[in-house]
Amino acid sequence: MNRLVFYLAAVLVACVGPFAGKKVPPYLAAPPVLKATFSSEKAAAYLVWHPVPSAGFLYGEIQRATGGEFAAIARVESAADTTFTDAGLLANTQYSYRVVSFFGEDETVHELVSTTAAGGFHHRVASWSLAAGTAPTRLAISRNGTVFVVGVGEGRVERFDRAGRTLGAWVYTTEPLACMETSALDGPALALDAAGHLYVVYNLHRPSQKPAAFWAKFAPDGRLLWTRPLAGLFARHIVIDGDAIYIESISQLQLFDQAGEQQVQYAIPALLVASLRLWQGRFAALIEPLALRADDWQAPRLAVYDDPQRATASRVIGRDPKSHQDRGNGLLLRPTDFAVDEAADRAFVVNAGHSRIEVFQQGHYLTRWGEEGEGDDQFRFTGRIQVVVDMATGEEGEREVVAGGIARDAEGFIYVADTFNDRIQKFQP
């Protein structure tokens, strides 16, 4: 309102005051209109504004604010410049921009301030709580947008619509679940096939026995079609590629058909794999370094392999720390899960050790968001829970572990299993 009053007063002075019959100084012109377009795929804001008068133009400033005062981030050298790209932005952050043009007349500098444009990307749009102790760890989303959630608290698949309204739970076991800590917390895992069948892989805790591995198949309407035991030591991950179903146990990958019959068994490296998914038809895995050789990685990596046995990797994402205090962009610390956007060649990683979501594009860091806490836009991926400490006897003990899951729906919305806050958070594409 004050700016409008100033502008109207300036026009009146120009008509009847000292500028009557003269050209109005450029700094009394109407504020240029600024527009901003935000891109999550480039982590950038594209600014476009109306040109300002060239008479008396000295220079301009692109100014940005993220909740506080505006500060200059770039200089505009010509009145004809009307575009600017601000790259390297953080996700889930509200940015405001304005363009300030400076004019000189009679040794006096005057300002012309544009309109303000604001926005961002990957903003949180919803959050919903689960029952205390559910500790959600993995997500799957159907083509129609149903969100399936499993946790380490009990043998139920919780179901929600895109807005977080509950659709009821499907029970796959009433026995206590067994969990294990490797690089991250290993609990139940789930996956959907093209026909909408849901598969759950899990382990049961039976006193004085080693954990017993099983998997279950649900029809799209929720009917439990079958439950079957699994060979191998502690089932951890499930991946579906067309009609092929892959289930990974420690040091073993089994291939099944949709009827649940084993077709092939692969021996795989004894790596600490926090999450296993498909990326453009290849197996991709979050891997902790073993540090058995001097040239081993010092920090986890997201590796994309050429074959199920994981003999060679076609892509490796992540970097080693520059110091013991390094918490910088692109450094993974105890990551727990990831989701892939194949169209934009992006990977969204739950970087649990840093309490944030880290995004990579074409193998390089793109953006991130989040911090540790219980508030909005915060995460708790670290907590204490009962895990198996002796595989031979099934003995359990309480340990501090990291856990967290992530998935994308068909529209690009991102869902995060905020494990130790017992909730799901949803973010814009």
C-alpha positions in Angstrom: 0.0 0.0 0.0 2.8 2.4 0.9 4.5 1.8 -2.4 1.2 2.4 -4.3 0.8 5.7 -2.5 4.3 6.7 -3.3 3.8 5.9 -7.0 0.5 7.9 -7.2 2.1 10.8 -5.5 5.0 10.7 -7.9 2.7 10.7 -10.9 0.8 13.7 -9.4 4.1 15.7 -8.9 5.1 14.8 -12.5 1.9 16.4 -13.7 1.7 19.6 -11.6 5.1 19.8 -9.9 8.7 20.3 -11.0 8.4 17.5 -13.6 5.4 19.1 -15.3 6.0 19.0 -19.0 9.2 17.1 -18.6 10.1 13.4 -18.9 9.4 11.5 -15.7 12.7 10.1 -14.2 13.0 6.3 -14.7 13.1 5.6 -11.0 9.5 6.9 -10.8 8.3 4.3 -13.4 5.9 1.5 -12.4 7.6 -1.4 -10.7 8.7 -4.1 -13.2 6.7 -7.3 -12.9 8.9 -10.3 -11.9 7.9 -13.9 -12.5 9.7 -17.0 -11.1 9.5 -20.6 -12.4 10.9 -23.3 -10.1 12.3 -26.6 -11.4 12.8 -29.6 -9.1 14.7 -31.4 -11.9 17.3 -28.7 -12.0 17.0 -27.4 -8.4 16.7 -23.9 -9.9 14.6 -20.8 -10.2 14.2 -19.1 -13.6 13.5 -15.4 -13.2 12.0 -13.1 -15.9 11.1 -9.5 -15.4 9.9 -6.5 -17.5 12.7 -4.3 -18.8 13.4 -1.1 -17.0 14.2 2.3 -18.6 17.8 2.6 -19.9 18.1 6.4 -19.2 20.2 6.9 -16.1 20.5 3.1 -15.4 23.6 2.3 -13.3 23.2 -1.3 -12.4 20.7 -3.8 -10.9 20.7 -6.5 -8.2 18.9 -9.8 -8.0 17.9 -10.1 -4.4 16.8 -13.3 -2.6 15.2 -14.1 0.8 14.4 -17.3 2.6 12.4 -16.0 5.5 14.6 -13.1 6.5 15.9 -9.9 4.8 16.6 -9.7 1.1 20.2 -10.0 0.1 21.9 -9.5 -3.3 23.0 -12.7 -5.1 23.8 -11.3 -8.5 24.5 -8.0 -10.3 22.6 -6.9 -13.5 24.9 -4.8 -15.8 22.4 -3.7 -18.4 18.8 -2.4 -18.4 18.2 -4.8 -21.3 19.0 -7.9 -19.1 15.7 -9.4 -18.1 16.4 -13.0 -17.1 18.4 -14.9 -14.5 18.8 -18.5 -13.3 19.4 -19.2 -9.6 20.7 -22.8 -9.4 21.8 -25.0 -6.5 18.6 -24.4 -4.5 17.5 -26.5 -1.5 14.3 -28.4 -1.7 11.4 -27.8 0.6 12.4 -24.2 1.1 10.4 -21.1 0.3 12.4 -18.6 -1.8 11.4 -15.0 -2.5 13.0 -12.8 -5.2 13.0 -9.2 -6.3 15.1 -7.1 -8.8 16.3 -3.7 -7.7 17.4 -1.3 -10.4 19.6 1.7 -9.5 19.5 5.0 -11.4 21.7 8.0 -11.1 20.7 11.6 -11.6 22.4 14.8 -10.3 24.8 12.7 -8.2 21.9 11.0 -6.5 21.1 7.3 -6.7 17.5 6.1 -6.8 16.0 2.6 -6.6 13.3 1.0 -8.7 12.1 -2.2 -7.0 10.3 -4.9 -8.9 7.3 -6.9 -7.7 8.2 -10.0 -5.6 8.0 -13.6 -6.8 8.1 -16.5 -4.5 8.0 -20.3 -4.5 10.1 -23.5 -4.3 9.9 -27.3 -5.0 9.5 -30.5 -3.0 7.4 -28.7 -0.4 5.7 -30.9 2.2 2.0 -31.2 1.4 0.8 -33.8 3.9 1.7 -35.8 6.9 -0.1 -38.5 8.8 0.6 -40.5 11.9 0.6 -44.3 12.4 0.1 -46.1 15.7 2.9 -45.7 18.2 5.5 -48.4 17.8 4.6 -49.1 14.1 8.1 -47.9 13.1 7.3 -47.7 9.3 10.3 -48.8 7.2 9.2 -49.6 3.7 6.6 -48.2 1.2 5.1 -49.2 -2.0 2.5 -47.3 -4.1 0.1 -48.8 -6.6 -0.8 -47.3 -10.0 -4.1 -46.0 -8.5 -2.3 -44.3 -5.7 -2.8 -46.6 -2.8 0.1 -46.3 -0.3 1.2 -49.6 1.3 3.3 -49.4 4.4 5.1 -52.0 6.5 6.9 -51.5 9.8 8.8 -53.5 12.3 6.2 -53.2 15.0 3.7 -55.8 13.8 2.8 -58.0 10.9 0.3 -55.7 9.2 0.3 -53.8 5.9 -1.2 -50.4 6.5 -3.0 -48.8 3.5 -3.7 -45.2 2.8 -5.0 -43.1 -0.1 -2.9 -40.2 -1.5 -4.3 -37.8 1.2 -3.4 -40.1 4.0 -6.9 -41.4 4.7 -6.7 -45.0 6.0 -8.0 -47.8 3.8 -7.6 -50.5 6.4 -4.8 -53.0 7.1 -4.0 -56.4 5.7 -2.5 -58.9 8.2 0.3 -61.2 7.0 1.3 -62.7 10.4 0.3 -62.5 14.0 3.6 -63.8 15.3 6.4 -61.5 16.5 8.7 -60.2 13.8 12.4 -60.6 13.8 14.6 -57.7 12.8 18.3 -57.4 12.2 20.8 -54.6 12.0 23.4 -54.7 9.2 24.1 -51.3 7.6 20.5 -50.4 8.5 17.5 -52.0 10.2 16.3 -55.0 8.2 12.6 -55.6 8.7 9.8 -56.6 6.5 10.0 -55.6 2.8 7.2 -55.4 0.2 6.7 -55.0 -3.6 3.8 -54.8 -6.1 3.6 -56.6 -9.4 2.0 -55.2 -12.6 -1.3 -56.9 -11.8 -1.6 -55.3 -8.4 -0.6 -58.3 -6.3 1.3 -57.4 -3.1 4.2 -59.5 -1.8 5.6 -59.2 1.7 9.0 -60.7 2.8 9.5 -61.0 6.5 11.2 -62.9 9.3 9.7 -64.4 12.5 11.1 -64.4 16.0 10.8 -67.7 17.7 12.5 -68.2 21.0 15.7 -70.3 21.0 15.5 -70.7 17.3 17.1 -68.9 14.4 14.8 -66.4 12.7 12.4 -68.1 10.2 12.0 -66.4 6.8 8.6 -66.3 5.0 6.8 -64.4 2.2 3.2 -63.8 1.6 1.1 -62.9 -1.5 -2.1 -60.8 -1.4 -4.6 -60.4 -4.2 -5.5 -56.8 -5.3 -8.7 -57.0 -3.2 -6.7 -57.9 0.0 -7.2 -61.7 0.0 -4.2 -63.5 1.4 -3.4 -66.0 -1.4 -0.6 -67.9 0.3 2.2 -67.8 2.8 5.4 -69.8 2.1 8.7 -70.4 3.9 11.9 -69.1 2.4 15.3 -70.8 2.3 18.4 -68.8 3.2 19.6 -66.8 6.2 17.3 -63.9 7.0 15.3 -62.6 4.0 15.9 -58.8 3.5 14.8 -57.4 0.1 12.3 -58.1 -2.7 12.4 -56.8 -6.2 9.9 -57.5 -9.0 10.8 -57.2 -12.7 7.9 -58.2 -14.9 7.1 -61.9 -14.0 10.4 -62.3 -12.2 10.5 -62.0 -8.4 13.9 -61.6 -6.7 14.3 -62.1 -3.0 17.6 -61.4 -1.3 18.8 -63.1 1.8 22.3 -62.7 3.3 24.8 -63.7 0.5 22.0 -65.2 -1.6 19.6 -64.0 -4.3 16.6 -66.2 -5.3 14.6 -65.9 -8.4 10.9 -67.0 -8.2 7.9 -67.0 -10.6 4.6 -65.5 -9.6 3.3 -68.8 -8.4 6.1 -68.7 -5.7 8.3 -71.4 -7.3 12.0 -71.0 -7.2 13.7 -70.8 -10.6 17.3 -69.8 -10.0 19.6 -69.2 -7.0 22.5 -66.7 -7.3 25.5 -66.4 -5.0 26.1 -62.7 -4.4 28.9 -60.8 -2.6 28.6 -60.6 1.2 28.0 -56.8 1.1 26.0 -54.7 3.5 23.0 -53.8 1.4 20.5 -51.4 2.9 18.1 -51.3 0.0 17.7 -53.1 -3.4 15.7 -51.8 -6.3 15.6 -51.8 -10.1 16.9 -48.8 -12.1 16.4 -49.0 -15.9 16.2 -52.7 -15.7 19.4 -53.1 -13.6 19.8 -53.9 -10.0 20.7 -50.9 -7.8 21.8 -51.2 -4.2 22.8 -49.0 -1.3 26.0 -50.4 -0.1 28.1 -49.8 3.0 31.9 -50.0 2.5 33.6 -53.1 3.9 37.0 -51.4 4.4 38.8 -54.6 3.7 41.3 -53.0 1.3 43.1 -49.6 1.3 41.3 -48.6 -1.9 37.8 -49.4 -0.5 35.2 -46.6 -0.3 35.1 -44.7 3.0 31.4 -43.8 2.7 28.3 -45.7 1.4 27.5 -45.7 -2.3 24.5 -46.2 -4.5 25.7 -48.7 -7.1 23.9 -49.8 -10.3 25.0 -53.3 -11.4 25.1 -54.9 -14.8 23.9 -58.4 -13.6 22.1 -60.1 -10.7 25.5 -61.4 -9.3 26.7 -57.8 -9.1 30.1 -58.5 -10.6 30.5 -55.1 -12.2 28.8 -51.7 -11.6 27.8 -49.4 -14.5 27.3 -46.4 -12.2 28.4 -45.5 -8.6 26.9 -42.5 -6.8 28.2 -40.9 -3.7 31.6 -39.6 -2.5 34.1 -40.0 0.3 34.4 -37.5 3.2 36.9 -34.7 3.0 37.4 -34.7 6.8 35.9 -36.3 10.0 33.6 -33.2 10.3 32.4 -33.4 6.7 28.5 -33.4 6.5 28.4 -31.7 3.1 26.2 -32.3 0.1 26.5 -35.7 -1.7 28.1 -37.5 1.3 26.0 -40.5 2.4 26.0 -41.6 6.0 24.1 -44.8 6.9 21.6 -44.4 4.0 18.5 -46.7 4.3 16.5 -46.6 1.1 16.1 -44.8 -2.2 13.5 -44.1 -4.9 14.2 -43.6 -8.6 12.9 -41.1 -11.2 14.0 -42.8 -14.4 12.6 -40.1 -16.7 14.8 -37.4 -15.1 17.6 -39.8 -14.1 17.3 -38.9 -10.4 17.7 -40.9 -7.2 16.1 -39.8 -3.9 18.1 -41.3 -1.1 17.1 -41.5 2.6 20.4 -40.2 4.0 19.5 -41.4 7.5 22.8 -40.6 9.2 22.4 -36.9 8.2 18.6 -36.9 8.8 17.8 -35.7 5.3 16.7 -36.7 1.9 19.5 -36.3 -0.7 18.8 -36.1 -4.4 21.2 -37.0 -7.2 20.9 -36.5 -10.9 23.0 -38.2 -13.5 25.2 -39.4 -10.7 25.8 -36.0 -9.2 24.4 -34.2 -6.1 21.4 -32.1 -7.0 19.6 -30.9 -3.8 18.5 -32.0 -0.4 16.1 -31.3 2.5 15.3 -32.1 6.1 16.9 -32.2 9.5 16.6 -34.2 12.7 13.6 -33.6 14.8 9.9 -34.2 15.4 8.5 -31.0 13.8 7.2 -30.4 10.3 9.8 -31.2 7.6 12.0 -32.9 10.1 12.9 -36.6 10.4 13.8 -39.2 13.0 15.7 -41.9 11.2 17.7 -43.0 14.3 16.2 -44.8 17.3 16.5 -47.8 19.6 14.8 -51.1 18.9 15.0 -54.9 19.6 17.1 -56.7 17.0 18.5 -60.2 16.6 22.0 -60.3 18.0 22.6 -64.1 17.6 21.4 -65.6 14.4 21.8 -69.2 15.7 19.6 -68.8 18.7 17.5 -65.8 17.8 18.6 -64.0 20.9 17.6 -60.3 20.8 19.0 -57.1 22.3 18.2 -53.4 22.1 20.4 -51.4 19.7 20.5 -47.9 18.2 19.7 -48.3 14.5 18.9 -46.3 11.5 15.7 -46.9 9.4 13.6 -45.0 6.9 11.8 -45.7 3.6 10.9 -43.7 0.5 8.8 -44.1 -2.6 7.4 -42.0 -5.5 3.9 -42.3 -7.0 2.9 -42.0 -10.7 2.5 -38.2 -10.4 6.0 -37.8 -8.9 4.9 -37.1 -5.3 7.5 -38.3 -2.8 6.5 -40.3 0.4 8.9 -40.7 3.3 8.5 -43.3 6.0 9.7 -41.2 9.0 10.4 -44.3 11.1 10.9 -43.1 14.6 8.3 -40.4 14.4 5.8 -43.1 13.4 4.5 -41.1 10.5 4.5 -40.7 6.7 5.4 -37.4 5.1 4.4 -36.4 1.6 6.3 -33.9 -0.6 5.6 -32.3 -3.9 7.2 -33.6 -7.2 
